[in-house]
Each structure stands twice: as structure tokens, then as C-alpha cells.
Amino acid sequence: MKTLYQDLPAVEIAGRKLVGRVLFALLILVSALVGATAGLLFVYSTDLPQVEELEHYRPSSITELYDDHGQIIGSFALQRRVVATYDDYPQVLRDALISIEDKNFYRHWGINIWRIAGAAYRDLESGGKAQGASTLTMQLARNLFLSPDRSFHRKIQETLLAIQIERRFTKPQIFTLYANQIFLGHGVYGFEAASEFYFSKPAKKLTLDEAALLAGLPKAPGYYSPINHLDRAIKRRNLVLNAMLEDGKITAQQATEAKSQAVRLNLQHDPDSLAPYFVEEIRRYLENKYGSDQVHEGGLRVYTSLDIGLQNAANQAVLDGLAAYERRHGWKGHPQNVVALGIAPDKYQHPDWDYEPDIKGYVHALVTAISPRSAAITFGRYTATLSQSDADWTHKKIQDILSIGDIIYVKVLALAPDGKARVGLEQDSGAQGALVAIDNATGEIKAMVGGRDFNNSKFNRATQALRQVGSSFKPYLYTAAIDQGATPDDTTLDAPVTFQTASGPYSPHNYDGKFEGIITLRRALAQSRNIPALKLADRIGITSNIPAYLPVAVGAAEITLFEQTSAFSVFPNDGVRISPRSITKVTDYEGRVLEEDFPDVKDVISARTARIMTSMLREVVLHGTAIAASGMKYPLAGKTGTTNDFTDAWFIGFSPSMTCGVWVGFDEKKSLGNKESGSRAALPIWMEFMKIALAGRDPGEFQSPPNSPPSTVAQKLDTPDVAPGDGETH
């Protein structure tokens, strides 16, 4: 029998045997490679996250706070994100993103072999690590499940996850997950949040050039930031437009028109900057009750009592009032200088510049150039020029008070689209102000200002600062006397008196150093006379937990502005105290109600006493220390307060519908300056706020007090008695 190769030439037989051996060797090599690859894939896949989790995935969501009309006033978030649906993203944005990031997104199965091969070749050529070539699906896998390090191990895992994601989800689902997850700079995640941040509008309303600008950000959000690096952002935008043109998504004319468009940023105003002290109070409460994770990632909906319009009025009134105070006391000088701190002016960034400034708002600005009669300044993306006339109130030459690198305080008067601004020179010497406004009928806090600048100091002077209240304490004293049967027309003697105390004689005085003789209690309160108040306190005694010594009657007690304002709301409420509240309802991400607050109502004094006190405090406005407010065409009442050495200035006042308190002072309890009384420093702020708060609304009317027979309480006030302490001025 012949063998297989018997009839073949020897050379051909040898050749076929060699081919067989080569093929066998190749089979062994391929088997080894397949086995090694399978082994590697097994190793890399053993600790992979379960893609099934994405079916129930909900990205970290913002907890949003709403005012009483449903407008957003603040938020809490680890990642500032607005979750949107596929249809919320317009076609122009989808086309722009896919053209620049992943042209074959709708055709590939999670990875792009040719892009990976090209990237691998470039990596081998340059000696770098695995990078580039990522599809949108691979980027999603990396962002959701993996670390950002560029390693071969991570790239393999990223590829495996991308394949799994593609097998389980549709392309629109994958695109939506990616578009909601990706970081786009300045603390913003997702294209919906980015559209609102950069352009102050939803993604659905993006134009072609705006969509291209946003689509260019995922590659390097910081490097291509249109806020910090506009030139780079424009180049990147134009690259996106070119990619869209190549893919046939837009015409050449559309591309040309879009490239010619100037970048028109309309940065979103920081909602937290509207009422930062109020929002911070809410945050502390929520974290204490629900925990930090739930508050910052759970997407709660918090409905508050605040009124945006009233809060804006409060902010403006306090800042303008402090600016007026600063101008009264002249230029103090010595602004902080970044050059002296070793910081290059072109590298300096102030926290005020992170968001769009408000017209009539106050910001810190950097001096970039000085000439004999002007100074060039910048704040954020805006520039302005200060002329000598802007500094006339300082009575100094502008070149003598400012230097390059100075951080100065200015009021924004106008803003132009081209980045030009008009400002006025102001000053921040450290004087602080606070304001609280409460709705009388509901106890809801409608406005709260805790200080001049939350970025500089988060200490809330409305709720946390215990300050001597001056004569704004006197209404409590008169309330006690009225409760014991006194009437506003009872008389007392305003004359020199000495009280014998355990520490020696105590001879109080009035604010003006004068004495009026026999006067009624109504006039004594309206004119804030100290001696009648001390005599009254001496007679009726002090029965609360406030220290039982006589100067308390003229304001030596330390109370917060919040407590003072809440207490005064009892007078227009006919003796009923409604506990102040800032939250009306809290719901979870699904809309389930977690808590709902209702007014807590208590009777604290009689309606008779409340109405009599209201009429007496009305006299303070009509003929007393708050007479500056008498020109306002509303029924108003209240009380000024000034402490010794003018360290604290107060005015607590109310209309039939709202009670508002204002405090002005320094944190370190130093003097505001001579004659800076409650009527001069605090009352103007209160008036400016109340003009806005009451405009266009029915002001209501105070209830008339009942007629009462004369009493004998005030007639006993002329006998001095023992009481320790020191007095207060006004």
C-alpha cells in the first residue's frame, strides 16, 4: 500500500510537513493567547461592579429650598446636578456631543476597535499610558464605577463594563445617563445644570453655538472654561462645529454663523447668595434631623417661609444703610493688598466673583491700574474705572488712597454685555447689620439678614449674637406696668434721682442729660426717658429669668435680634405669640411628605395690654425717637434702642401685618461713633425695608385700646428704692 506522500517529490513532502508544524505551532500560540486573554478577562472581571445596578441608579441630586411662592432660594449638594430626560436634551446638543466625543455612538457595541487600536499605537509610540479612544459608554462606565487613573487595568475594566452596559440598555438610556453624570466645570454636573449655570436657561433652549460650547467641555472642563479661559473655549467650540459639519449635522453656512457668534454667557445667580444666613439655619436643622447624606444627596424638597421679594429688600436696605454709615465716618483706608501677600494680581480670584454680580449689589474688586485721577478695577469678568468724583466723599485724592493690588469694596451701578461696568467706591470698615422680618398672622420668617457678607463671616448676628438691647427693652417694662393696671396717661416725675444700692449710690441720667419734670408714661416711653423707666422697674420688680438689677430696665440685658423681633410681634397680635417658623413642609425625592409645620399659638398677655402698648409704641413713631418714620403713610409702631458708648443701635417696629427688627454694630462691641443711635443707624434701614414690604398691600389698622380709669401705679414712682447697676442711654 502506498503512503500519503509516496508519489510526491521529497522537497514538496518536506515543505508540507513544515507548514503543518507551523500551523500546529500557531494553533498552540492562538490557544495560549486565547487562554491568557480569557484568564486576564476573568481576573479583571471578578471585581467588576454589577451593571444591573444602573436599572435602579439615581444620581446624587440637589436638595432644593423654595420660598413661599415656589421659587428656589438655595440648595445643598455634593454635586450640583439637575436630572433630565433624553427628550430634555435638544437634538442640536446631542449632535454636537456625539460629533466631538463619539461619532459612531449609535453604531458601535460599547467600544470602537479602530479608535482603541489607534490610541494604543500612539501610546506605544509615545511611551504613555493607555488613554483616549473612549466611547461615551466607556466614559459613563468610568465615571460611574471606576477611578480616574489612566492604567491598563482600568482600561480593560472600562471596556468590559461598556460592553455590559450596551447589552442591557438602549442608546437613548445610555446617552441620558452620560449627559446627567458628566462633570462640566465650576461644580456643575450634567448638561441640564450646565445650561442653567452658563446661560441661565434650560438645555431645550440652547442655540447651536451654545450647544457646541457645552459639548466641548467634557474633554477638560477647567482648561476650556468659558469663564476663566474664553479664548480656549471659543477654539474648542469651533472645533465642535467643524466636527458637526464633517458629520453632516449642520451646513457650512450654519457653521460659519455659529463661529461668528460672540460667547454670550448669562451666568446663573447663586441662589444661595440671596439669603445665605437663612439657608444656613435651614441646613443645620435638616442635617440634625435627617443626616448629612440625605440632605446633600437625597434630593429633598424644602418649602420655607421666606419671601424672595422681601429678602431682596432686606439685603438692599442693610447694605445701603451700612454704606451710608461708612460714608458718615469717612475713609478709614488700609485695604488688603494681594501684591503684599505675594499673589500676582492676574492670578487672584475673590469668592465674590464665582457668580454673576447683582446691579445695586456690593462686591470686592481688584485695583489693576492707577492714574492721577482714576483707578482701573476688575471683578470677575467685569472691568470698571473709578474716577476722582467717585472718591470725593473720602475728601482725598484717589491716587493717595488706592494702590495696584488693593482689594476694595464697590457698589455695582450698571453692567454691560461687553464686560464693562459702572461702580461706586464704598468701604467696609467692619460695621455689621442684621434684620429679621416676621409675618404677624402666621409667625413665618419672611426675611433674614445675618451680616454684611456671608463669605467673610458665617456668624448669624440675627440669631446667634447676644447684644445689649438698649431702650428697645423698655416696652417689656411698660407692658408689665400696664398689666398691673397702669394707664398711658398716668404721670411720673422725670427728675434727678439716686438709688441706694449694695455697691453704693447709683444716679442714672437721660440720653440728652435733661429732665422734663412731670410727664405721662406715654411720653416717657415715646421720648425714651431713662429715669421714669427705672422708677417703674423699681416699683413693679423684675420677675423673669433676666438678671434682677435695675439697669435691665434701660437695656442692659443681652438678647438676640430674633428674640426681640418675635417678642414685639405679640403687640400687633392682640397679645398672642405665634412661634416663628422657617419651614412649612419637607418632602423626599419621590414627593412623600416627611414633615409639615403648623403655627404654634399661645396667649402671653391680654388683648387690652397689647392694644395699649401698641398705641404707646405708635406714639414713638408719631412724636418720639422714631419720628423720622412718621412720614410713611402706614400705621407703624416700634421702639429705638441705643447702648452706652453707641456700641449697639436697634429699632424694632411693626405694622398690623409685619414685625421687623434691625440691629447695627461691630462684632467686637466697640463704639459706632458719636450720635450713632438707634434712630440714626438702625431706623433708616428699617424704613427702607418696610417701604418695600408694605408697598401695594393693604396695611390694615391697629385695634383701638380700651378706655381705662387712671391708676395709682405710676403715682408711686417718685420714691427711690434700692437697685444695683448701671444705666443705658437711649
Summary of the structure (lengths in Angstrom):
residues: 730
radius of gyration: 36.1
end to end distance: 133.3
largest distance: 150.4
contacts: 2430
relative contact order: 0.09
helix: 42%
strand: 18%
